[in-house]
Amino acid sequence: MLEGLSQARRSEIIGQFASRSILVVGDLMVDEYLYGSARRISQEGPVMVIEVVADELKPGGAANVGNNLRALGARVAMAGVVGDDEIGRTLRRDLEASQMDVGGIVVDSSRPTTRKTRIVAQSQQVMRIDREHTQPISEDVSRSLLNHIAQMLPIAGAILVSDYRKGVLTEDSARAIGELARSAGKPLITNPKPQSARWLKGARVLSLNQVEAEELGGAPLPDDNDSLHRYGERLAKSMEVDTLMVTRGSRGLCLWLRGGEYYSIPAHLVEVADIAGAGDTTIGTMALALVCGASDVEAAQLANLAGACVVRKHGVATVTPDELLHATEL
C-alpha cells in the first residue's frame, strides 16, 4: 500500500515553492461570473429574468494555471495569445498585478480573447455563454509566440503546456515547444486535450482526466486493477512519456511511470462545492513539486491534496502553501 506523504517531507517540498519558476504556455481565457437572483419570468418569452447584483472576472484556462502557481508562491511567466480587446487588456493587467511575467503574451487582432460567462442565480449556475474563436493562430502569431518562449525558457525550471483546443497550440508549435524544452534541458509538463496529446510525445509528464484518457486510449478504463495497470502502461508507452497521470474525480488519480511502476492514489473525502478549475490546480502543483525535487509519487500526492482543497471552494479557486501544508487527511 502506498504510504502517505509525511508532514516533514510535505513541508520540505512546499518550502521551496517560492524559489522556483514555471513557464506556462497555452490558451489564455477569462472566466466571467454574473451573480444575481431569478424572481420572475420575462414577458418577452418563457425565460427567467436574472437581476444581476455582482460580477467578477477571473483568469481562466492556462491563465488559471498561472494563477494557481502564483498562489502557491512560484514565479510565473506566461506565454499565450489574447485579442486586441478590453477583456484581453484586463486579463494582462490582472496577471501583471499578480506579479507574473506577461512578456510572452501576444496580441492577435484577428480573434477575441476567449471569455466564458457563467450566470449564477440563487447559487446555481443557470447558463454559460462562450465568446471565442478556435481556429489555429496564424504562422506569424505562432512564430512570435515561439520566439517569446525561447527567450523566457532559460530562467524557468520547467515548461507547462495547458491546452484547451482554442487554437494557440498547433501541431507545428507543439513539436517546436518540445524541441525547445529538450534543447534547454527543461522538463516538459503537459495537460493537453486528446487531439493535441500526440503532438507532445516524449513529454516528462502527460496529465489527463479520465474522459480524455479514454478518448486517447480508444477504450474505457478497466475496473480491475491489473487491467488498469496494463491499460495505462500501454498508453504511456505509446505517448513515449516518463509519467502518465490520470485524474479520476472521486476515485482519485492513477500514476504510471516509465519502467512499469503503477500507483493508485485515492481521493480525499471532501464535500465538493465546485470542480471548475481543479485540473489546473492539480497540474500546477504537480509541476511545481517536481521542480522542487519531489519524486513523481510525492508530486502526485501533493497535487491530489491540492485538488481536494480547491474543490471545496466555489468558483474557479486556488490553494495557498499554508492550506496545502496544514491540510489533514481531508
N, C-alpha and C positions, 0 to 999 in steps of 0.2 A: 504493500500500500504506500502511496506517495506521501511523504511527510510534509507537514505544513512549513511555511517559511517562518523561522524564528523571529522574535521581536528584535533581537540584536542584529540579525542579518538584514531584516527589513530596514532598520534604522541606518545601517551602514550604506545600503544602496540609495535610499531616499536622501541621505545626507550629501550625496554627490550631484543631485539633480541640478542645483543652481550653477554648477561649474561646467555643464555640458551644453552643446549647441546642436540643434537639428535643423536641417534644411527641408522644408515641406513644399512639395510640388503637387499641383493638381487643380481641381475645379473649385474656384472661389465662389461662394454663394452668400446670400443674405437671407436669414430666417426672420421673417416679419410676423409679429403676433398682434392681432387686434382683439382686445378683450371687451366684452360687453354683456348685455342681457337681452333675452328674447321675451317680450311681453305681449306681442300682438302679431297678427298675420297681415301682410300687405294687402291693401285694397286693389293693387295692380295685378295680383295673381296669388296662387296658393303657396306663398313662401314666407318664412319668418322675417321680421324686421329686427335687425341687430342694432341696438343702441350702443355705439362704441364709447367706452369711458376711459380707455387707456390703450396705448400702443407701445410696441417695443421692437427694436432691431437688434439682432444678434448675428455674429459671424457664423456661417454655415459651410458645409462641405469641408474642403481642405482648410478653409479659414477656421473652422471649428476645431480641427486637429491642432492647428497652431495655437488657438485659444486655450485648448486643454494643456498643451505643453507649457505655455506661459503660466497657467495657473499652477502647474507643478513646479515652477521655478526655473525651467530651462530657458536658455537663449534660443530665439527662433528667428529664422529667415524664411520669408515667404516668396514663392515663385508661382505665378499663375496669370490669369487674364481677367480683366474687368472691362465693362463697356465704358464709353465716354458719356457717362450719365451721373446724375446726382447720387444715386444709390451706390454706384461704384466708388465715387469720391468719398462718400460717407464711410464705406467699408474700409477704404485705405486709411482714412483719418483714424478710425477706431482701432485698427491694427497697430498703427504707428503710436497711438496714445497708450497702447499696451506694451510699448517698447519692443515691438517686433521690427526687424529689418524688412522694409517693404520695397527695397530697390529692385527686386525681381518681379514685381507686378507690372505687366504690360497692358497698356490701354489699347483696346481694339474697337474702333468707332463703328464697325460693321455689325456689332452684336450688342445686346443689352447685358448688363450684369445679371446673372441668374438670381431671381428672387422668388422665394416660396412664402406666400402669405397664408397664415393659418388664422382662421376666425374662430374665436373661442367664446362660447356663451354658457353661463352657469357652470363654468369649469369643464365644459365638454367641447372638444373640437367639432365644429359642425361643417366646416368646409376648408379646403386648401386650394389656393389659386397659384399656379406656377407661371412665371414670366421668364422665358429663356429661349435661346437658340442652341440647338445641339449639333449643328453641322461642324465638321472639323475646322479648326482655325487655319488660316492661310499659311502658306510656306514662309512668307515674310514674318508673320507674327510668331510662328513656331521657331524660326531661326533666331529672332530676338530673344525669345524665352530661353532657348538653349544657351545662348551667349551669357545671359544673366546667371543661369545655373552653373556654368563653367567657372564664372568669376566668384560665385558665392561658396562653391563646394569645398575649397581648400580649408576653410575655417570651421566647417561643420563636422560633427562626429559621425553623422550618418545622413543619408538622404531618404526621406519618407515620401513615397508616391501615393497620393489619395485620389483615386479616380472614380468619378461619378458618371462617366459617359456623357459629359456635357460638351465634348469636342476639344478640350485642351490637350488631352493625351491622344496622339495618333500613333500608328504603328511605327513610323519612322522616328518620331520623337521619343517613343518609349525605348526603342533599341539604342538610340543615341544617349539617353539618360543612363541606360545600363552600361554602355561603354565608358561614359564619363566617370561613373562610380567605380568601375573596375580600374580605370587608369589612375584614379586618385586614391585607390585603396580604401574606399569608404563603403561600409555595408549599405546595401540597398534593401530597404524595408518597404513592402508593397501591400496595399489594401485596394485592389482593383475590382472591377466588375468582371464576370466570366469572359465577356467578349474581348477584354483587353489583357486578361491574365497571361495569355500565351505570348504576348509581346514582351513580357517582363520575365521570361525564362531565365533561370540562373540566379534569381534574387537570393539574398541572405534569408529573408522571411517572406512568405506569402500568407496573408491573412484573409479568410473568407468567412461569411456566415454560412449556416447550413444550406440554405436555399441556393446560394451561389456555388458552394462546393458540389452540390448535387447536379447543378446545371453543367459545371465544368467537367465533373466526373461522368456524366451521362447516365446516372442511375441514383436511386435513393440511398442514403447512408444506411447500412445494415444495423439491426438492433443488437445482435450478439457481438461481444467484444472482439473475438478472434477475427470475424469477418470485417468488422470496422477497422481493426488494425491493418489488415491486408488492403482494404479499400484505400485508406489514407496513404499507405506506403506506396501503392501504385501511382496515386495521383501526385504525390511529392516527387517521385522518380520521373514521371512524365514531364513535370514542370522544372526539373533539374534544380530544385531549391534545397537549401540547407535545412530549413524548417518550414513546415506547414502547420498553421494554426487555424482551426475551425471553431467558431463560436456557435453554441447551440442553445442560447437563451437559458431556460430553466434547467437545462441538462448540463450546464457548464461549458467547458471547452475541451477540445482534444488537440494533442500536440504530437506531430511526427517529426523525428529528427533523422538527418542523414546517417545512415548506418543501421537503421531499422528500429531504433528506440521509439516507443509509443507511450504516451501518458494521457490519462483521462483526469481532468481537474474538475471536481464537482462544483456546481453553482452554490453561492452563498444564499441562504434562505432570507429573503428580504421582501418587504411589501413594495411592490413595483408601482411607482407613480407615473413614469413616462420612460419609454425605451429610446426616445428620439436622441440621436447623437451618441448613444452608448458605444457603438462601434468605433467612433472617433476617439473616445476616451481610452478604449482598450488598446487600439493600435499605437496611440501616442505613448501610453505608459509602457507598453512592450518595447518600443524603440528606445525610449529614454533609459529604461532599466538596462537594456543590453549595452548601451554605450557607457554605462556606469560600471560595467564589469560583471553584471549578473549573468548567470547561466541561462540558457533558454527556458528551463523549467522554472527557475526563480523569477525571470521576467514575466512568464505567462501567469504565474501565481499572483504577482503584483497587478498585472493587467486585469485579471479576473476579479480581484478585490476592488480595483478602481471602478470597473464596470458596475459592480454591485453597489458601490457608494453612489454612483451618479444616477442609476435608475430609480433611486428613492426620491429624487427631486423632480419637480415639474418643469417641463420645457427642456430645451437644449441646455444642459448644465455642464459644469466642470467639477473637478475634485482637487483639493489642495494637498500639499505634502503632509500637513498636520492631520487632516482627515484620514489620509492613507496610512499614516504612521500609527494612529491611535484607533483605527477601526479594529474591532474584535472580530472573532468568527461570527459574522453578521447573522 
